[in-house]
Amino acid sequence: MNVVANVLVGIVALIHLYIVVLEMFLWTTPRARASFGTTEEFAKESSALAANQGLYNGFLAAALIWGLIATGGTAWQFKIFGLACVIVAGLYGTATASKKIFFVQVVPGTLALIAVLLAG
């Protein structure tokens, strides 16, 4: 079960690293604008804000990656903390920004959290 949990945590970390790239470096590109449903004008005006959001997503990914490379109880604590933050941020984003966030962030985070808890 530990392998499954680690794979799911790794997937959630990769999702957030992808979001970091979209928000910090590709925000004004057609790909990022399509992902977030923004116009070219809005993307240009909000690029600093998006980069800030990207940085926070980077912190989520960092906590999960640390959980994967740490040992003992520290690994478990970082996984639980990182996944709880992912889920809370995803729920807030679902309520305030886009229902799509629920499926991109909350569902994978919850599945990974369940797996980590079961793996003990």
CYANA upper distance limits for C-alpha pairs under 8 A (distance plus 0.5 A):
  1 MET  CA      5 ALA  CA      6.69
  1 MET  CA    115 ALA  CA      7.61
  1 MET  CA    118 LEU  CA      7.81
  1 MET  CA    119 ALA  CA      5.75
  2 ASN  CA      6 ASN  CA      6.61
  2 ASN  CA    115 ALA  CA      8.21
  2 ASN  CA    116 VAL  CA      7.59
  2 ASN  CA    119 ALA  CA      5.57
  3 VAL  CA      7 VAL  CA      6.62
  4 VAL  CA      8 LEU  CA      6.72
  4 VAL  CA    115 ALA  CA      7.44
  5 ALA  CA      9 VAL  CA      6.64
  5 ALA  CA    112 ALA  CA      6.41
  5 ALA  CA    113 LEU  CA      8.33
  5 ALA  CA    115 ALA  CA      5.23
  5 ALA  CA    116 VAL  CA      5.53
  5 ALA  CA    119 ALA  CA      7.33
  6 ASN  CA     10 GLY  CA      6.49
  6 ASN  CA     68 LEU  CA      7.22
  6 ASN  CA    116 VAL  CA      8.06
  7 VAL  CA     11 ILE  CA      6.72
  8 LEU  CA     12 VAL  CA      6.81
  8 LEU  CA    108 PRO  CA      7.96
  8 LEU  CA    111 LEU  CA      7.92
  8 LEU  CA    112 ALA  CA      5.48
  8 LEU  CA    115 ALA  CA      8.25
  9 VAL  CA     13 ALA  CA      6.68
  9 VAL  CA     64 LEU  CA      7.06
  9 VAL  CA     68 LEU  CA      8.22
  9 VAL  CA     79 LYS  CA      7.82
  9 VAL  CA     83 LEU  CA      8.38
  9 VAL  CA    109 GLY  CA      8.19
  9 VAL  CA    112 ALA  CA      6.03
  9 VAL  CA    113 LEU  CA      8.44
 10 GLY  CA     14 LEU  CA      6.64
 10 GLY  CA     64 LEU  CA      7.86
 10 GLY  CA     65 ILE  CA      7.70
 10 GLY  CA     68 LEU  CA      8.07
 11 ILE  CA     15 ILE  CA      6.69
 11 ILE  CA    108 PRO  CA      8.49
 12 VAL  CA     16 HIS  CA      6.88
 12 VAL  CA     61 ALA  CA      8.16
 12 VAL  CA     64 LEU  CA      8.45
 12 VAL  CA    105 GLN  CA      8.12
 12 VAL  CA    108 PRO  CA      6.83
 12 VAL  CA    109 GLY  CA      6.78
 12 VAL  CA    112 ALA  CA      8.14
 13 ALA  CA     17 LEU  CA      6.71
 13 ALA  CA     60 LEU  CA      7.95
 13 ALA  CA     61 ALA  CA      5.08
 13 ALA  CA     62 ALA  CA      8.13
 13 ALA  CA     64 LEU  CA      6.38
 13 ALA  CA     65 ILE  CA      7.10
 14 LEU  CA     18 TYR  CA      6.65
 14 LEU  CA     61 ALA  CA      7.77
 15 ILE  CA     19 ILE  CA      6.83
 15 ILE  CA    104 VAL  CA      8.48
 15 ILE  CA    105 GLN  CA      8.46
 16 HIS  CA     20 VAL  CA      6.65
 16 HIS  CA     57 ASN  CA      6.18
 16 HIS  CA     58 GLY  CA      7.13
 16 HIS  CA     60 LEU  CA      7.56
 16 HIS  CA     61 ALA  CA      6.07
 17 LEU  CA     21 VAL  CA      6.91
 17 LEU  CA     57 ASN  CA      7.70
 17 LEU  CA     58 GLY  CA      6.73
 17 LEU  CA     61 ALA  CA      6.67
 18 TYR  CA     22 LEU  CA      6.78
 19 ILE  CA     23 GLU  CA      6.48
 19 ILE  CA     54 GLY  CA      7.04
 19 ILE  CA     57 ASN  CA      7.35
 20 VAL  CA     24 MET  CA      6.21
 20 VAL  CA     25 PHE  CA      8.26
 20 VAL  CA     51 ALA  CA      8.43
 20 VAL  CA     53 GLN  CA      8.44
 20 VAL  CA     54 GLY  CA      4.84
 20 VAL  CA     55 LEU  CA      7.02
 20 VAL  CA     57 ASN  CA      6.36
 20 VAL  CA     58 GLY  CA      6.30
 21 VAL  CA     25 PHE  CA      5.82
 21 VAL  CA     26 LEU  CA      6.83
 21 VAL  CA     54 GLY  CA      7.76
 22 LEU  CA     26 LEU  CA      5.20
 22 LEU  CA     27 TRP  CA      6.02
 22 LEU  CA     32 ALA  CA      6.13
 22 LEU  CA     54 GLY  CA      8.12
 23 GLU  CA     27 TRP  CA      5.47
 23 GLU  CA     32 ALA  CA      7.95
 23 GLU  CA     47 SER  CA      8.36
 23 GLU  CA     50 ALA  CA      5.62
 23 GLU  CA     51 ALA  CA      5.83
 23 GLU  CA     53 GLN  CA      7.33
 23 GLU  CA     54 GLY  CA      5.38
 24 MET  CA     47 SER  CA      8.28
 24 MET  CA     50 ALA  CA      6.86
 24 MET  CA     51 ALA  CA      4.55
 24 MET  CA     52 ASN  CA      7.92
 24 MET  CA     53 GLN  CA      8.37
 24 MET  CA     54 GLY  CA      5.78
 24 MET  CA     55 LEU  CA      7.77
 25 PHE  CA     51 ALA  CA      7.96
 26 LEU  CA     31 ARG  CA      8.18
 26 LEU  CA     32 ALA  CA      6.51
 27 TRP  CA     32 ALA  CA      5.75
 27 TRP  CA     33 ARG  CA      7.13
 27 TRP  CA     43 ALA  CA      6.83
 27 TRP  CA     47 SER  CA      6.83
 27 TRP  CA     50 ALA  CA      7.48
 27 TRP  CA     51 ALA  CA      8.43
 28 THR  CA     32 ALA  CA      7.10
 28 THR  CA     33 ARG  CA      6.91
 28 THR  CA     40 GLU  CA      6.98
 28 THR  CA     43 ALA  CA      5.65
 28 THR  CA     44 LYS  CA      6.57
 28 THR  CA     47 SER  CA      7.70
 29 THR  CA     33 ARG  CA      6.63
 30 PRO  CA     34 ALA  CA      6.48
 31 ARG  CA     35 SER  CA      6.73
 32 ALA  CA     36 PHE  CA      6.65
 33 ARG  CA     37 GLY  CA      5.95
 33 ARG  CA     38 THR  CA      5.35
 33 ARG  CA     39 THR  CA      6.93
 33 ARG  CA     40 GLU  CA      7.66
 33 ARG  CA     43 ALA  CA      7.53
 34 ALA  CA     38 THR  CA      7.25
 38 THR  CA     42 PHE  CA      6.70
 38 THR  CA     43 ALA  CA      6.72
 39 THR  CA     43 ALA  CA      6.55
 40 GLU  CA     44 LYS  CA      6.78
 41 GLU  CA     45 GLU  CA      6.78
 42 PHE  CA     46 SER  CA      6.47
 43 ALA  CA     47 SER  CA      6.26
 46 SER  CA     50 ALA  CA      6.63
 47 SER  CA     51 ALA  CA      6.61
 48 ALA  CA     52 ASN  CA      6.83
 49 LEU  CA     53 GLN  CA      6.88
 50 ALA  CA     54 GLY  CA      6.60
 51 ALA  CA     55 LEU  CA      6.74
 52 ASN  CA     56 TYR  CA      7.13
 53 GLN  CA     57 ASN  CA      6.92
 54 GLY  CA     58 GLY  CA      6.69
 55 LEU  CA     59 PHE  CA      7.00
 56 TYR  CA     60 LEU  CA      7.05
 57 ASN  CA     61 ALA  CA      6.82
 58 GLY  CA     62 ALA  CA      6.52
 59 PHE  CA     63 ALA  CA      6.74
 60 LEU  CA     64 LEU  CA      7.00
 60 LEU  CA     82 GLY  CA      6.23
 60 LEU  CA     83 LEU  CA      8.47
 60 LEU  CA     85 CYS  CA      7.54
 60 LEU  CA     86 VAL  CA      7.10
 61 ALA  CA     65 ILE  CA      6.57
 61 ALA  CA     82 GLY  CA      8.06
 62 ALA  CA     66 TRP  CA      6.45
 63 ALA  CA     67 GLY  CA      6.69
 63 ALA  CA     78 PHE  CA      6.25
 63 ALA  CA     79 LYS  CA      7.45
 63 ALA  CA     81 PHE  CA      8.04
 63 ALA  CA     82 GLY  CA      5.72
 64 LEU  CA     68 LEU  CA      6.88
 64 LEU  CA     78 PHE  CA      6.83
 64 LEU  CA     79 LYS  CA      5.85
 64 LEU  CA     82 GLY  CA      5.89
 64 LEU  CA     83 LEU  CA      7.77
 65 ILE  CA     69 ILE  CA      6.88
 66 TRP  CA     70 ALA  CA      6.23
 66 TRP  CA     75 ALA  CA      7.49
 66 TRP  CA     78 PHE  CA      7.18
 66 TRP  CA     79 LYS  CA      8.45
 67 GLY  CA     71 THR  CA      8.39
 67 GLY  CA     74 THR  CA      7.57
 67 GLY  CA     75 ALA  CA      4.61
 67 GLY  CA     76 TRP  CA      6.82
 67 GLY  CA     77 GLN  CA      7.74
 67 GLY  CA     78 PHE  CA      5.18
 67 GLY  CA     79 LYS  CA      5.38
 68 LEU  CA     75 ALA  CA      6.79
 68 LEU  CA     79 LYS  CA      7.95
 69 ILE  CA     75 ALA  CA      7.59
 70 ALA  CA     74 THR  CA      6.77
 70 ALA  CA     75 ALA  CA      5.23
 71 THR  CA     75 ALA  CA      5.68
 72 GLY  CA     76 TRP  CA      7.58
 73 GLY  CA     77 GLN  CA      6.64
 74 THR  CA     78 PHE  CA      6.67
 75 ALA  CA     79 LYS  CA      6.74
 76 TRP  CA     80 ILE  CA      6.66
 76 TRP  CA    116 VAL  CA      8.11
 77 GLN  CA     81 PHE  CA      6.49
 78 PHE  CA     82 GLY  CA      6.27
 79 LYS  CA     83 LEU  CA      6.45
 79 LYS  CA    113 LEU  CA      8.34
 79 LYS  CA    116 VAL  CA      8.00
 80 ILE  CA     84 ALA  CA      6.47
 80 ILE  CA    113 LEU  CA      7.12
 80 ILE  CA    116 VAL  CA      7.96
 81 PHE  CA     85 CYS  CA      6.69
 82 GLY  CA     86 VAL  CA      6.69
 83 LEU  CA     87 ILE  CA      6.63
 83 LEU  CA    109 GLY  CA      6.11
 83 LEU  CA    110 THR  CA      7.92
 83 LEU  CA    112 ALA  CA      7.88
 83 LEU  CA    113 LEU  CA      6.57
 84 ALA  CA     88 VAL  CA      6.65
 84 ALA  CA    109 GLY  CA      8.21
 84 ALA  CA    113 LEU  CA      8.11
 85 CYS  CA     89 ALA  CA      6.45
 86 VAL  CA     90 GLY  CA      6.41
 86 VAL  CA    105 GLN  CA      7.25
 86 VAL  CA    106 VAL  CA      7.49
 86 VAL  CA    109 GLY  CA      6.77
 87 ILE  CA     91 LEU  CA      6.57
 87 ILE  CA    105 GLN  CA      7.27
 87 ILE  CA    106 VAL  CA      5.41
 87 ILE  CA    109 GLY  CA      6.28
 87 ILE  CA    110 THR  CA      7.17
 88 VAL  CA     92 TYR  CA      6.73
 88 VAL  CA    106 VAL  CA      8.41
 89 ALA  CA     93 GLY  CA      6.56
 90 GLY  CA     94 THR  CA      6.45
 90 GLY  CA    101 ILE  CA      6.48
 90 GLY  CA    102 PHE  CA      6.59
 90 GLY  CA    105 GLN  CA      5.92
 90 GLY  CA    106 VAL  CA      5.71
 91 LEU  CA     95 ALA  CA      6.71
 91 LEU  CA    101 ILE  CA      8.29
 91 LEU  CA    102 PHE  CA      7.09
 91 LEU  CA    106 VAL  CA      7.06
 92 TYR  CA     96 THR  CA      6.57
 92 TYR  CA     97 ALA  CA      8.50
 93 GLY  CA     97 ALA  CA      5.58
 93 GLY  CA     98 SER  CA      6.85
 93 GLY  CA     99 LYS  CA      8.32
 93 GLY  CA    101 ILE  CA      6.80
 93 GLY  CA    102 PHE  CA      8.36
 94 THR  CA     98 SER  CA      5.52
 94 THR  CA     99 LYS  CA      5.20
 94 THR  CA    100 LYS  CA      7.43
 94 THR  CA    101 ILE  CA      5.79
 94 THR  CA    102 PHE  CA      6.03
 95 ALA  CA     99 LYS  CA      7.60
 98 SER  CA    102 PHE  CA      8.47
 99 LYS  CA    103 PHE  CA      8.26
100 LYS  CA    104 VAL  CA      6.89
101 ILE  CA    105 GLN  CA      6.01
101 ILE  CA    106 VAL  CA      7.44
102 PHE  CA    106 VAL  CA      5.28
102 PHE  CA    107 VAL  CA      6.76
103 PHE  CA    107 VAL  CA      5.76
103 PHE  CA    108 PRO  CA      7.79
104 VAL  CA    108 PRO  CA      7.34
105 GLN  CA    109 GLY  CA      6.47
106 VAL  CA    110 THR  CA      6.41
107 VAL  CA    111 LEU  CA      6.67
108 PRO  CA    112 ALA  CA      6.61
109 GLY  CA    113 LEU  CA      6.55
110 THR  CA    114 ILE  CA      6.64
111 LEU  CA    115 ALA  CA      6.75
112 ALA  CA    116 VAL  CA      6.62
113 LEU  CA    117 LEU  CA      6.61
114 ILE  CA    118 LEU  CA      6.61
115 ALA  CA    119 ALA  CA      6.52
116 VAL  CA    120 GLY  CA      6.76
